[in-house]
Amino acid sequence: MTNSIPFLRTTIGKKMLVGLSGLGFAFFLLTHMAGNLLLLVGPEAYNEYSYKLTSTKLIYLAEAGLVLMFALHVFLTIQLTAANRAARKTPYERGAGGPKRTSFVAKTLILSGLVLLVFTILHLITFKYGTVYTVTYGTTEMRDLYTLVVEKFREPGYVAWYVFAMLILGAHLSHGVSASLQSLGLTTVRNCTAKKIGWAFAALVTIGFIIQPLYLFFSGGAS
């Protein structure tokens, strides 16, 4: 453990931590998207899922872990980006091909990250701390989160903002997952497998999230 601390302070070590935290968040987003697909099933299925998820005391530990992982990811990403810019003596080549060429998505990761940060804060304010409706199934009273979600996804402006944010998330994920796999040594720079995995994963998560507001907006949700 003692020998590993100096390594984690190196550029390679920091990149590995960014990769691990990034993949951790990617897995969380996948499970979050999958659970939210119950919105398409109906209010009872979604509300009972939300109730079981938030009733366990482990939710607080999970939330704390996500916050710490997020803070680590953001801090190290900004630190590595600043170090790269300071060390760069010449601009990247602007030609076709070439391993030194940087994509638009890669160049705007900090900006897209800021957009996603704003979205996350507003998302939590809207749903986690938003209006509380209640519903009873059997003898159990629980929060009717489905009603709140349907209310918001009936607003054209909110749906447009949500879809825009998810497209930004998809672009961020496509590069992030690919870069994380490379940082952890699971693929090489010359191997296009990482990019394919990144795009496939990003497409799955993005489409899964976008389907939800569009379905509820056009269908009006179940009563």
N, CA and C of each residue as an Amber inpcrd file, in Angstrom:
protein
   669
   0.8230000  -1.2060000   0.0000000   0.0000000   0.0000000   0.0000000
   0.8600000   1.2600000   0.0000000   1.9410000   1.2400000   0.8260000
   2.8310000   2.3960000   0.9140000   3.5150000   2.6760000  -0.4120000
   3.9220000   1.5930000  -1.0990000   4.6120000   1.7560000  -2.3810000
   3.6750000   2.2370000  -3.4810000   2.3790000   1.9910000  -3.3090000
   1.4360000   2.3600000  -4.3640000   1.0920000   3.8460000  -4.3370000
   1.2410000   4.4970000  -3.1830000   0.8670000   5.9140000  -3.0720000
   1.7030000   6.8100000  -3.9840000   3.0430000   6.6800000  -4.0090000
   3.8270000   7.5080000  -4.9450000   3.4240000   7.2770000  -6.3960000
   3.0990000   6.0340000  -6.7530000   2.6920000   5.7340000  -8.1210000
   1.4050000   6.4590000  -8.4790000   0.4500000   6.4990000  -7.5450000
  -0.8300000   7.1540000  -7.8080000  -0.6880000   8.6580000  -7.9730000
   0.4610000   9.2050000  -7.5570000   0.7070000  10.6380000  -7.7110000
   1.3370000  10.9610000  -9.0600000   1.7470000   9.9380000  -9.8000000
   2.3310000  10.1560000 -11.1150000   1.2280000  10.3780000 -12.1380000
   1.6150000  10.8460000 -13.3250000   0.6270000  11.0670000 -14.3820000
  -0.0940000   9.7840000 -14.7500000   0.6660000   8.6950000 -14.8700000
   0.0610000   7.4080000 -15.2140000  -0.9000000   6.9630000 -14.1160000
  -0.4790000   7.1290000 -12.8690000  -1.3340000   6.7460000 -11.7540000
  -2.6180000   7.5410000 -11.7140000  -2.4980000   8.8520000 -11.9700000
  -3.6840000   9.7130000 -11.9730000  -4.6260000   9.3330000 -13.1170000
  -4.0350000   9.0010000 -14.2790000  -4.8630000   8.5910000 -15.4130000
  -5.6110000   7.2970000 -15.1040000  -4.9600000   6.3990000 -14.3750000
  -5.6160000   5.1480000 -13.9940000  -6.7690000   5.4190000 -13.0250000
  -6.5730000   6.3470000 -12.0940000  -7.6440000   6.7030000 -11.1550000
  -8.8170000   7.3630000 -11.8850000  -8.4900000   8.2280000 -12.8490000
  -9.5410000   8.8490000 -13.6580000 -10.2900000   7.7780000 -14.4400000
  -9.5510000   6.7980000 -14.9850000 -10.1720000   5.7180000 -15.7320000
 -11.0780000   4.8610000 -14.8660000 -10.6060000   4.5090000 -13.6860000
 -11.4030000   3.6850000 -12.7740000 -12.6640000   4.4120000 -12.3070000
 -12.4980000   5.6820000 -11.9250000 -13.6670000   6.4520000 -11.4730000
 -14.6460000   6.6750000 -12.6200000 -14.1000000   6.8820000 -13.8370000
 -14.9570000   7.0630000 -15.0040000 -15.7640000   5.8230000 -15.3230000
 -15.1250000   4.6590000 -15.2630000 -15.8360000   3.4050000 -15.5180000
 -16.8500000   3.1200000 -14.4110000 -16.5020000   3.5270000 -13.1840000
 -17.4480000   3.3670000 -12.0890000 -18.7100000   4.1690000 -12.3250000
 -18.5550000   5.4030000 -12.7840000 -19.7040000   6.2390000 -13.0960000
 -20.4770000   5.7020000 -14.2950000 -19.7580000   5.1680000 -15.2580000
 -20.4180000   4.6010000 -16.4360000 -21.3180000   3.4380000 -16.0270000
 -20.8330000   2.6000000 -15.1250000 -21.6360000   1.4750000 -14.6400000
 -22.8620000   1.9800000 -13.8770000 -22.6730000   3.0180000 -13.0540000
 -23.8040000   3.5940000 -12.3250000 -24.8620000   4.1230000 -13.2950000
 -24.4290000   4.8280000 -14.3420000 -25.3650000   5.3820000 -15.3190000
 -26.1360000   4.2790000 -16.0340000 -25.4570000   3.1770000 -16.3190000
 -26.1180000   2.0530000 -16.9880000 -27.2240000   1.4760000 -16.1010000
 -26.9170000   1.2600000 -14.8220000 -27.9160000   0.7020000 -13.9050000
 -29.0480000   1.7000000 -13.6390000 -28.6980000   2.9850000 -13.5570000
 -29.7050000   4.0270000 -13.3350000 -30.6570000   4.1020000 -14.5260000
 -30.1050000   4.0380000 -15.7170000 -30.9330000   4.0660000 -16.9300000
 -31.8480000   2.8440000 -16.9860000 -31.2910000   1.6650000 -16.6770000
 -32.0720000   0.4290000 -16.7370000 -33.2330000   0.4690000 -15.7430000
 -32.9620000   0.9580000 -14.5320000 -34.0210000   1.0480000 -13.5340000
 -35.1070000   2.0200000 -13.9360000 -34.7200000   3.1310000 -14.5270000
 -35.6820000   4.1490000 -14.9340000 -36.5340000   3.7310000 -16.1250000
 -36.1300000   2.6870000 -16.8160000 -36.9540000   2.1820000 -17.9180000
 -38.2850000   1.6350000 -17.4160000 -38.3810000   1.4270000 -16.0950000
 -39.6540000   1.0040000 -15.5120000 -40.7090000   2.0890000 -15.6460000
 -40.2930000   3.3050000 -15.9740000 -41.2550000   4.3650000 -16.2800000
 -42.1450000   3.9650000 -17.4450000 -41.6040000   3.1650000 -18.3480000
 -42.3550000   2.7280000 -19.5130000 -43.3490000   1.6320000 -19.1540000
 -43.1360000   0.9820000 -18.0160000 -44.0230000  -0.0940000 -17.5760000
 -45.2660000   0.4670000 -16.9080000 -45.0550000   1.4460000 -16.0070000
 -46.2000000   2.0390000 -15.3350000 -45.8600000   2.5790000 -13.9610000
 -46.7830000   3.2930000 -13.3320000 -46.5110000   3.9410000 -12.0540000
 -46.2050000   2.9780000 -10.9110000 -46.9250000   1.8930000 -10.8030000
 -46.7000000   0.9740000  -9.6900000 -45.3160000   0.3440000  -9.7490000
 -44.9190000  -0.1130000 -10.9240000 -43.6030000  -0.7500000 -11.0780000
 -42.4880000   0.2360000 -10.7610000 -42.6290000   1.4640000 -11.2470000
 -41.5710000   2.4650000 -11.0300000 -41.5390000   2.9410000  -9.5810000
 -42.7000000   3.1970000  -9.0000000 -42.7380000   3.6750000  -7.6190000
 -42.2360000   2.6270000  -6.6340000 -42.5750000   1.3730000  -6.8630000
 -42.0990000   0.3180000  -5.9690000 -40.5910000   0.1230000  -6.1120000
 -40.0940000   0.2570000  -7.3160000 -38.6380000   0.1840000  -7.5360000
 -37.9400000   1.3250000  -6.7980000 -38.4550000   2.5430000  -6.9300000
 -37.8610000   3.7040000  -6.2620000 -37.9340000   3.5610000  -4.7450000
 -39.0560000   3.0360000  -4.2600000 -39.2440000   2.8560000  -2.8180000
 -38.2310000   1.8680000  -2.2480000 -38.0650000   0.7330000  -2.9200000
 -37.1080000  -0.2700000  -2.4540000 -35.6770000   0.2570000  -2.5240000
 -35.3990000   1.0530000  -3.5460000 -34.0520000   1.5880000  -3.7350000
 -33.6900000   2.5850000  -2.6420000 -34.6520000   3.4100000  -2.2580000
 -34.3650000   4.4760000  -1.2880000 -34.6450000   4.0680000   0.1600000
 -35.2550000   2.9060000   0.3570000 -35.5860000   2.4660000   1.7110000
 -34.4030000   1.8450000   2.4340000 -33.4570000   1.2990000   1.6980000
 -32.2980000   0.6690000   2.3220000 -31.3080000   1.7140000   2.8220000
 -30.6980000   1.4320000   3.9670000 -29.7210000   2.3600000   4.5420000
 -28.4480000   2.4140000   3.7110000 -28.2540000   1.4030000   2.8670000
 -27.0530000   1.3780000   2.0280000 -27.0610000   2.4950000   0.9920000
 -28.2420000   3.0860000   0.7670000 -28.3340000   4.1540000  -0.2290000
 -27.4620000   5.3320000   0.1600000 -27.3430000   5.5960000   1.4750000
 -26.5230000   6.7180000   1.9290000 -25.0400000   6.4480000   1.6840000
 -24.6420000   5.1960000   1.8910000 -23.2550000   4.8130000   1.6240000
 -22.9580000   4.9050000   0.1330000 -23.9170000   4.4630000  -0.6780000
 -23.7490000   4.5120000  -2.1330000 -23.6630000   5.9550000  -2.6170000
 -24.5090000   6.8240000  -2.0820000 -24.4980000   8.2330000  -2.4820000
 -23.1910000   8.9110000  -2.0910000 -22.6980000   8.5870000  -0.8820000
 -21.4240000   9.1620000  -0.4360000 -20.2910000   8.6920000  -1.3330000
 -20.3270000   7.4130000  -1.7140000 -19.3030000   6.8690000  -2.6050000
 -19.3220000   7.5350000  -3.9660000 -20.5230000   7.8050000  -4.4820000
 -20.6520000   8.4660000  -5.7770000 -20.1140000   9.8930000  -5.7350000
 -20.4110000  10.5830000  -4.6390000 -19.9310000  11.9650000  -4.4970000
 -18.4080000  12.0030000  -4.4430000 -17.8150000  11.0970000  -3.6520000
 -16.3550000  11.0550000  -3.5410000 -15.7170000  10.6730000  -4.8740000
 -16.3110000   9.7020000  -5.5660000 -15.7780000   9.2680000  -6.8490000
 -15.8920000  10.3900000  -7.8860000 -16.9970000  11.1100000  -7.8330000
 -17.2020000  12.2350000  -8.7440000 -16.1740000  13.3320000  -8.4880000
 -15.9710000  13.6550000  -7.2090000 -15.0130000  14.7160000  -6.8470000
 -13.6030000  14.3310000  -7.2820000 -13.2420000  13.0700000  -7.0710000
 -11.9120000  12.5920000  -7.4750000 -11.7550000  12.6750000  -8.9890000
 -12.7740000  12.2590000  -9.7120000 -12.7380000  12.2530000 -11.1760000
 -12.5720000  13.6700000 -11.7170000 -13.3530000  14.6090000 -11.1970000
 -13.2970000  15.9910000 -11.6610000 -11.9540000  16.6280000 -11.3190000
 -11.5130000  16.4570000 -10.0770000 -10.2620000  17.0630000  -9.6220000
  -9.0760000  16.5720000 -10.4440000  -8.9680000  15.2580000 -10.6280000
  -7.8300000  14.7140000 -11.3650000  -7.9110000  15.0450000 -12.8530000
  -9.1060000  15.0800000 -13.4120000  -9.2600000  15.4300000 -14.8270000
  -8.7920000  16.8540000 -15.0870000  -9.2140000  17.7810000 -14.2310000
  -8.7880000  19.1790000 -14.3790000  -7.2790000  19.2930000 -14.1910000
  -6.7540000  18.5610000 -13.2150000  -5.3170000  18.6020000 -12.9410000
  -4.5110000  18.0710000 -14.1290000  -4.9440000  16.9620000 -14.7050000
  -4.2490000  16.3740000 -15.8560000  -4.3590000  17.2630000 -17.0870000
  -5.5300000  17.8580000 -17.2850000  -5.7260000  18.7530000 -18.4310000
  -4.8140000  19.9640000 -18.3310000  -4.7250000  20.5470000 -17.1520000
  -3.8530000  21.7100000 -16.9400000  -2.3950000  21.3420000 -17.1610000
  -1.9990000  20.1590000 -16.6890000  -0.6230000  19.7110000 -16.8520000
  -0.2950000  19.4640000 -18.3220000  -1.2340000  18.8930000 -19.0570000
  -1.0290000  18.6280000 -20.4860000  -0.8720000  19.9230000 -21.2700000
  -1.6890000  20.9090000 -20.9470000  -1.6120000  22.1890000 -21.6640000
  -0.3170000  22.9170000 -21.3460000   0.1350000  22.7930000 -20.1120000
   1.3740000  23.4620000 -19.7200000   2.5840000  22.8090000 -20.3760000
   2.5070000  21.4950000 -20.5640000   3.6360000  20.7670000 -21.1290000
   3.6540000  20.7770000 -22.6560000   2.5470000  21.1710000 -23.2560000
   2.4510000  21.1260000 -24.7110000   3.2520000  22.2690000 -25.3320000
   4.2210000  21.9230000 -26.1240000   5.0730000  22.9420000 -26.7620000
   4.5520000  23.3420000 -28.1240000   3.9040000  22.3910000 -28.7930000
   3.3620000  22.6870000 -30.1170000   1.9260000  22.2120000 -30.1640000
   1.0710000  22.8810000 -30.9510000  -0.3240000  22.4760000 -31.0530000
  -0.4470000  21.1490000 -31.7770000  -1.5710000  20.4670000 -31.5260000
  -1.8010000  19.2040000 -32.2150000  -1.9040000  19.4440000 -33.7190000
  -1.4540000  18.4680000 -34.4710000  -1.5180000  18.5810000 -35.9220000
  -2.9570000  18.5360000 -36.3780000  -3.2580000  19.3380000 -37.3490000
  -4.6170000  19.3860000 -37.8470000  -4.7410000  18.6650000 -39.1810000
  -4.2270000  17.5510000 -39.2820000  -4.3410000  16.8060000 -40.5220000
  -5.2730000  15.6430000 -40.3740000  -5.5430000  14.9770000 -41.4690000
  -6.3470000  13.7750000 -41.3970000  -5.4860000  12.6470000 -40.8670000
  -6.1150000  11.7640000 -40.0930000  -5.3710000  10.6410000 -39.5310000
  -4.4100000  11.1260000 -38.4740000  -3.3720000  10.3590000 -38.2360000
  -2.3580000  10.7950000 -37.2720000  -2.8070000  10.5860000 -35.8580000
  -2.0250000   9.9020000 -35.0260000  -2.4190000   9.6160000 -33.6550000
  -2.4700000  10.8290000 -32.7630000  -1.8620000  11.9590000 -33.1890000
  -1.8360000  13.1440000 -32.3380000  -3.0650000  14.0230000 -32.5230000
  -3.8920000  13.6590000 -33.4730000  -5.0840000  14.4630000 -33.7190000
  -6.0770000  14.2860000 -32.5700000  -6.6260000  15.3840000 -32.0760000
  -7.5510000  15.3460000 -30.9640000  -8.9540000  15.6600000 -31.4560000
  -9.9070000  14.8360000 -31.0930000 -11.2800000  15.0340000 -31.5430000
 -11.9160000  16.2220000 -30.8470000 -13.0010000  16.7070000 -31.4360000
 -13.7380000  17.8210000 -30.8460000 -14.2710000  17.4430000 -29.4700000
 -14.7460000  16.2050000 -29.3450000 -15.2810000  15.7400000 -28.0580000
 -14.1990000  15.7760000 -26.9870000 -12.9860000  15.3170000 -27.3460000
 -11.8850000  15.3010000 -26.3820000 -11.4960000  16.7150000 -25.9720000
 -11.5190000  17.6340000 -26.9440000 -11.1330000  19.0240000 -26.6500000
 -12.1380000  19.7420000 -25.7450000 -13.3860000  19.2790000 -25.7770000
 -14.4380000  19.9780000 -25.0240000 -14.9270000  19.1680000 -23.8210000
 -14.1110000  18.2470000 -23.3370000 -14.5190000  17.4180000 -22.2050000
 -14.8180000  18.2450000 -20.9570000 -13.9980000  19.2550000 -20.6890000
 -14.2240000  20.0950000 -19.5120000 -15.5520000  20.8380000 -19.6430000
 -15.8230000  21.3780000 -20.8370000 -17.0660000  22.1090000 -21.0680000
 -18.2780000  21.1870000 -20.9430000 -18.1930000  20.0160000 -21.5780000
 -19.3110000  19.0780000 -21.4860000 -19.4920000  18.6020000 -20.0480000
 -18.3810000  18.4680000 -19.3330000 -18.4650000  18.0780000 -17.9310000
 -19.1860000  19.1270000 -17.0980000 -18.9490000  20.4020000 -17.3890000
 -19.6210000  21.4840000 -16.6740000 -21.1280000  21.4840000 -16.9670000
 -21.4780000  21.2280000 -18.2240000 -22.8970000  21.1380000 -18.5980000
 -23.5670000  20.0060000 -17.8260000 -22.8830000  18.8750000 -17.7490000
 -23.4360000  17.7170000 -17.0400000 -23.5180000  17.9690000 -15.5370000
 -22.5860000  18.7420000 -15.0020000 -22.6350000  19.0940000 -13.5860000
 -23.8650000  19.9400000 -13.2870000 -24.1140000  20.9380000 -14.1430000
 -25.3040000  21.7840000 -13.9880000 -26.5630000  20.9350000 -14.1010000
 -26.5830000  20.0280000 -15.0800000 -27.7430000  19.1570000 -15.2710000
 -27.9750000  18.2930000 -14.0390000 -26.9130000  17.7340000 -13.4860000
 -27.0370000  16.8530000 -12.3210000 -27.6040000  17.5930000 -11.1200000
 -27.1070000  18.8060000 -10.8840000 -27.6040000  19.6090000  -9.7560000
 -29.0960000  19.9160000  -9.9300000 -29.4850000  20.3570000 -11.1310000
 -30.8890000  20.6640000 -11.3980000 -31.7490000  19.4040000 -11.3400000
 -31.1870000  18.2910000 -11.7830000 -31.9000000  17.0140000 -11.7660000
 -32.2100000  16.5930000 -10.3350000 -31.2320000  16.7350000  -9.4540000
 -31.4320000  16.3890000  -8.0430000 -32.4540000  17.3150000  -7.3840000
 -32.3470000  18.6140000  -7.6800000 -33.2950000  19.5810000  -7.1170000
 -34.7190000  19.2690000  -7.5770000 -34.8540000  18.8960000  -8.8500000
 -36.1710000  18.6440000  -9.4340000 -36.8180000  17.3700000  -8.9110000
 -36.0570000  16.2890000  -8.8400000 -36.6520000  14.9920000  -8.5140000
 -36.3770000  14.5160000  -7.0780000 -35.1420000  14.5600000  -6.6570000
 -34.8360000  14.0880000  -5.2980000 -35.4370000  15.0060000  -4.2380000
 -35.3550000  16.3250000  -4.4820000 -35.8490000  17.2890000  -3.5040000
 -37.0770000  18.0470000  -4.0060000 -37.7200000  17.5210000  -5.0310000
 -38.8800000  18.1880000  -5.6120000 -40.1720000  17.8910000  -4.8580000
 -41.2940000  18.2340000  -5.4750000 -42.6140000  18.0320000  -4.8800000
 -42.8120000  16.5690000  -4.4910000 -43.3540000  16.3540000  -3.2940000
 -43.5690000  14.9920000  -2.8060000 -45.0510000  14.6280000  -2.9050000
 -45.3540000  13.6740000  -3.7730000 -46.6840000  13.0840000  -3.8430000
 -46.5940000  11.7070000  -3.1940000 -47.6970000  11.2200000  -2.6860000
 -47.6900000   9.8880000  -2.0650000 -48.7560000   9.0080000  -2.7060000
 -48.5160000   7.7140000  -2.6210000 -49.4500000   6.7230000  -3.1450000
 -49.3550000   5.4860000  -2.2650000 -50.4230000   4.7130000  -2.1940000
 -50.4400000   3.5080000  -1.3650000 -50.7090000   2.2880000  -2.2340000
 -49.8360000   1.2990000  -2.1170000 -50.0210000   0.0140000  -2.7840000
 -50.1430000  -1.0390000  -1.6980000 -51.3180000  -1.6580000  -1.6100000
 -51.5530000  -2.6050000  -0.5240000 -51.6850000  -1.8330000   0.7790000
 -50.7560000  -2.0720000   1.6840000 -50.7560000  -1.3520000   2.9670000
 -49.5390000  -0.4310000   3.0960000 -48.7640000  -0.3100000   2.0120000
 -47.5270000   0.4660000   2.0610000 -47.6910000   1.8090000   1.3610000
 -47.4700000   2.8730000   2.1400000 -47.4910000   4.2120000   1.5660000
 -46.0770000   4.5910000   1.1320000 -45.9440000   5.1540000  -0.0460000
 -44.6300000   5.5080000  -0.5700000 -44.7210000   6.7700000  -1.4100000
 -43.5830000   7.2990000  -1.7580000 -43.5610000   8.4920000  -2.5910000
 -43.9780000   8.1450000  -4.0200000 -44.8640000   8.9740000  -4.5640000
 -45.3150000   8.7850000  -5.9480000 -44.4000000   9.6040000  -6.8610000
 -43.2080000   9.0790000  -7.0720000 -42.2250000   9.7740000  -7.9020000
 -42.6450000   9.7620000  -9.3640000 -43.4030000   8.7390000  -9.7410000
 -43.8570000   8.6260000 -11.1320000 -44.6600000   9.8610000 -11.5500000
 -45.5490000  10.3200000 -10.6790000 -46.3720000  11.4930000 -10.9950000
 -45.5180000  12.7290000 -11.2230000 -44.4990000  12.9110000 -10.3780000
 -43.6090000  14.0630000 -10.5340000 -42.8430000  13.9840000 -11.8520000
 -42.3490000  12.7940000 -12.1820000 -41.5970000  12.6180000 -13.4280000
 -42.4770000  12.9140000 -14.6320000 -43.7050000  12.4020000 -14.6050000
 -44.6320000  12.6450000 -15.7140000 -44.9440000  14.1360000 -15.8530000
 -45.1170000  14.8130000 -14.7230000 -45.3740000  16.2570000 -14.7540000
 -44.2640000  17.0050000 -15.4810000 -43.0270000  16.6900000 -15.1330000
 -41.8870000  17.3780000 -15.7350000 -41.7270000  17.0120000 -17.2110000
 -41.9680000  15.7440000 -17.5400000 -41.7730000  15.3010000 -18.9230000
 -42.9570000  15.6310000 -19.8220000 -43.9190000  16.3640000 -19.2880000
 -44.9860000  16.9070000 -20.1270000 -44.6590000  18.3310000 -20.5580000
 -43.5660000  18.8780000 -19.9960000 -43.1410000  20.2340000 -20.3370000
 -42.1540000  20.1840000 -21.5010000 -42.5000000  20.7790000 -22.6510000
 -41.6270000  20.7270000 -23.8280000 -40.2200000  21.2620000 -23.5610000
 -40.1390000  22.3630000 -22.8180000 -38.8360000  22.9570000 -22.5240000
 -37.9560000  22.0290000 -21.7020000 -38.5510000  21.3800000 -20.7190000
 -37.7580000  20.4830000 -19.8670000 -37.3140000  19.2550000 -20.6550000
 -38.2030000  18.7330000 -21.4940000 -37.8520000  17.5690000 -22.3180000
 -36.7090000  17.9170000 -23.2680000 -36.7710000  19.1100000 -23.8810000
 -35.7090000  19.5340000 -24.7990000 -34.3720000  19.6430000 -24.0610000
 -34.3880000  20.2270000 -22.8670000 -33.1750000  20.3690000 -22.0600000
 -32.6340000  18.9930000 -21.6640000 -33.5220000  18.0960000 -21.2920000
 -33.1290000  16.7490000 -20.8780000 -32.4720000  15.9960000 -22.0360000
 -33.1120000  16.0460000 -23.2060000 -32.5690000  15.3510000 -24.3800000
 -31.2120000  15.9400000 -24.7680000 -31.0970000  17.2680000 -24.7340000
 -29.8240000  17.9270000 -25.0400000 -28.7290000  17.4520000 -24.0830000
 -29.0440000  17.4190000 -22.7910000 -28.0670000  16.9890000 -21.7850000
 -27.6650000  15.5310000 -22.0020000 -28.6120000  14.6930000 -22.4070000
 -28.2900000  13.2790000 -22.6300000 -27.4040000  13.0910000 -23.8690000
 -27.5770000  13.9440000 -24.8670000 -26.6950000  13.8890000 -26.0380000
 -25.2790000  14.3040000 -25.6510000 -25.1730000  15.3080000 -24.7920000
 -23.8660000  15.7150000 -24.2710000 -23.2580000  14.5720000 -23.4640000
 -24.0940000  13.9230000 -22.6540000 -23.6300000  12.7810000 -21.8620000
 -23.1110000  11.6750000 -22.7720000 -23.8230000  11.4130000 -23.8530000
 -23.4050000  10.3660000 -24.7800000 -22.0420000  10.6430000 -25.3830000
 -21.8260000  11.8920000 -25.7990000 -20.5300000  12.2710000 -26.3640000
 -19.4300000  12.1400000 -25.3120000 -19.7350000  12.5740000 -24.0890000
 -18.7660000  12.4970000 -22.9840000 -18.4290000  11.0380000 -22.6800000
 -19.4600000  10.1930000 -22.6500000 -19.2540000   8.7780000 -22.3410000
 -18.4550000   8.0620000 -23.4280000 -18.7530000   8.3720000 -24.6830000
 -18.0780000   7.6760000 -25.7800000 -16.5720000   7.8540000 -25.6900000
 -16.1370000   9.0760000 -25.3990000 -14.6990000   9.3270000 -25.2480000
 -14.1970000   8.8090000 -23.9090000 -14.9800000   9.0430000 -22.8480000
 -14.5410000   8.6670000 -21.5110000 -14.3240000   7.1840000 -21.3380000
 -15.2600000   6.3760000 -21.8200000 -15.1270000   4.9250000 -21.6910000
 -13.9370000   4.4270000 -22.4910000 -13.7960000   4.9490000 -23.7110000
 -12.6670000   4.5610000 -24.5630000 -11.3400000   4.9270000 -23.9110000
 -11.2370000   6.1630000 -23.4300000  -9.9990000   6.6260000 -22.8020000
  -9.7060000   5.8570000 -21.5190000 -10.7520000   5.5140000 -20.7710000
 -10.5710000   4.7680000 -19.5230000 -10.0160000   3.3830000 -19.7980000
 -10.5330000   2.7350000 -20.8190000 -10.0430000   1.4020000 -21.1750000
  -8.5690000   1.4500000 -21.5700000  -8.1980000   2.5090000 -22.2940000
  -6.8000000   2.6670000 -22.7030000  -5.9100000   2.9910000 -21.5090000
  -6.3910000   3.8500000 -20.6010000  -5.6030000   4.2300000 -19.4230000
  -5.3290000   3.0290000 -18.5180000  -6.2740000   2.1080000 -18.4770000
  -6.1260000   0.9220000 -17.6300000  -5.3890000  -0.2080000 -18.3410000
  -4.9810000   0.0580000 -19.5880000  -4.2030000  -0.9330000 -20.3250000
  -5.0170000  -2.0740000 -20.8910000  -6.3500000  -1.9070000 -20.9420000
  -7.2020000  -2.9670000 -21.4610000  -7.1990000  -3.0000000 -22.9850000
  -6.8740000  -1.8610000 -23.6020000  -6.7080000  -1.7940000 -25.0540000
  -5.5610000  -0.8390000 -25.3340000  -5.0930000  -0.8070000 -26.5640000
  -4.0110000   0.0930000 -26.9440000  -4.5580000   1.2430000 -27.7710000
  -3.7490000   2.2740000 -27.9310000  -4.1650000   3.4440000 -28.7090000
  -4.4740000   3.0560000 -30.1520000  -3.6910000   2.1410000 -30.6900000
  -3.8760000   1.7520000 -32.0900000  -5.0320000   0.7750000 -32.2700000
  -5.5550000   0.2560000 -31.1670000  -6.6400000  -0.7010000 -31.2530000
  -7.9720000   0.0400000 -31.2410000  -8.7720000  -0.1420000 -32.3050000
 -10.0290000   0.5960000 -32.4050000 -11.1250000  -0.0290000 -31.5500000
 -10.8140000  -1.1530000 -30.8720000 -11.8150000  -1.8140000 -30.0380000
 -12.3350000  -0.8950000 -28.9550000 -11.4470000  -0.1230000 -28.3330000
 -11.8430000   0.7860000 -27.2620000 -12.8590000   1.8060000 -27.7640000
 -12.6310000   2.3590000 -28.9470000 -13.5590000   3.3490000 -29.4960000
 -14.9120000   2.7180000 -29.7980000 -14.8830000   1.5020000 -30.3220000
 -16.1420000   0.8210000 -30.6270000 -16.9360000   0.5370000 -29.3620000
 -16.2390000   0.0940000 -28.3190000 -16.9040000  -0.1610000 -27.0420000
 -17.4660000   1.1350000 -26.4760000 -16.6650000   2.2190000 -26.5680000
 -17.1090000   3.5120000 -26.0690000 -18.3680000   4.0020000 -26.7640000
 -18.3780000   3.9270000 -28.0900000 -19.5420000   4.3790000 -28.8500000
 -20.7540000   3.4990000 -28.5840000 -20.5530000   2.1850000 -28.5200000
 -21.6670000   1.2640000 -28.2800000 -22.2830000   1.4920000 -26.8960000
 -21.4160000   1.6420000 -25.9060000 -21.9040000   1.8700000 -24.5440000
 -22.6410000   3.2030000 -24.4570000 -22.0410000   4.2350000 -25.0500000
 -22.6530000   5.5650000 -25.0180000 -24.0100000   5.5650000 -25.7210000
 -24.0910000   4.8670000 -26.8450000 -25.3510000   4.8040000 -27.5880000
 -26.4310000   4.1050000 -26.7670000 -26.0600000   3.0100000 -26.1070000
 -27.0110000   2.2640000 -25.2820000 -27.5720000   3.1320000 -24.1550000
 -26.6790000   3.7850000 -23.4210000 -27.1000000   4.6060000 -22.2820000
 -27.8910000   5.8270000 -22.7480000 -27.4050000   6.4980000 -23.7910000
 -28.0640000   7.7150000 -24.2770000 -29.4640000   7.4250000 -24.7970000
 -29.5910000   6.4100000 -25.6270000 -30.9080000   6.0500000 -26.1760000
 -31.8450000   5.6310000 -25.0600000 -31.3160000   4.8600000 -24.1060000
 -32.1390000   4.4220000 -22.9850000 -32.6990000   5.5740000 -22.1820000
 -31.8840000   6.5980000 -21.9550000 -32.3390000   7.7730000 -21.2070000
 -33.3060000   8.6320000 -22.0280000 -33.0170000   8.8140000 -23.3050000
 -33.8370000   9.7030000 -24.1390000 -35.2300000   9.1210000 -24.3930000
 -35.3230000   7.8000000 -24.4720000 -36.6150000   7.1610000 -24.7070000
 -37.6280000   7.5580000 -23.6370000 -37.1660000   7.6840000 -22.3990000
 -38.0790000   7.9100000 -21.2680000 -38.8650000   9.2190000 -21.3690000
 -38.2070000  10.3750000 -21.5140000 -38.9880000  11.6170000 -21.6220000
 -39.8230000  11.6940000 -22.8950000 -39.2920000  11.1770000 -23.9950000
 -40.0430000  11.2270000 -25.2440000 -41.3080000  10.3710000 -25.1550000
 -41.1870000   9.2020000 -24.5450000 -42.3550000   8.3180000 -24.3920000
 -43.4190000   8.9730000 -23.5250000 -43.0050000   9.5310000 -22.3840000
 -43.9670000  10.1410000 -21.4750000 -44.5500000  11.4330000 -22.0510000
 -43.7480000  12.1570000 -22.8210000 -44.2310000  13.4060000 -23.4280000
 -45.3200000  13.1270000 -24.4570000 -45.0960000  12.1430000 -25.3020000
 -46.0520000  11.8630000 -26.3700000 -47.2190000  10.9840000 -25.9270000
 -46.9980000  10.1610000 -24.9020000 -48.0740000   9.2850000 -24.4290000
 -48.8580000   9.9040000 -23.2810000 -48.2250000  10.8380000 -22.5700000
 -48.8790000  11.4530000 -21.4200000 -48.7430000  10.6510000 -20.1520000
 -48.1370000   9.4630000 -20.2400000 -47.9520000   8.6300000 -19.0600000
 -49.2140000   7.8850000 -18.6900000 -49.0700000   6.9020000 -17.7990000
 -50.2150000   6.1220000 -17.3410000 -50.8790000   6.8270000 -16.1700000
 -52.1620000   6.6540000 -16.0600000 -52.9020000   7.2940000 -14.9630000
 -52.9220000   6.4070000 -13.7290000
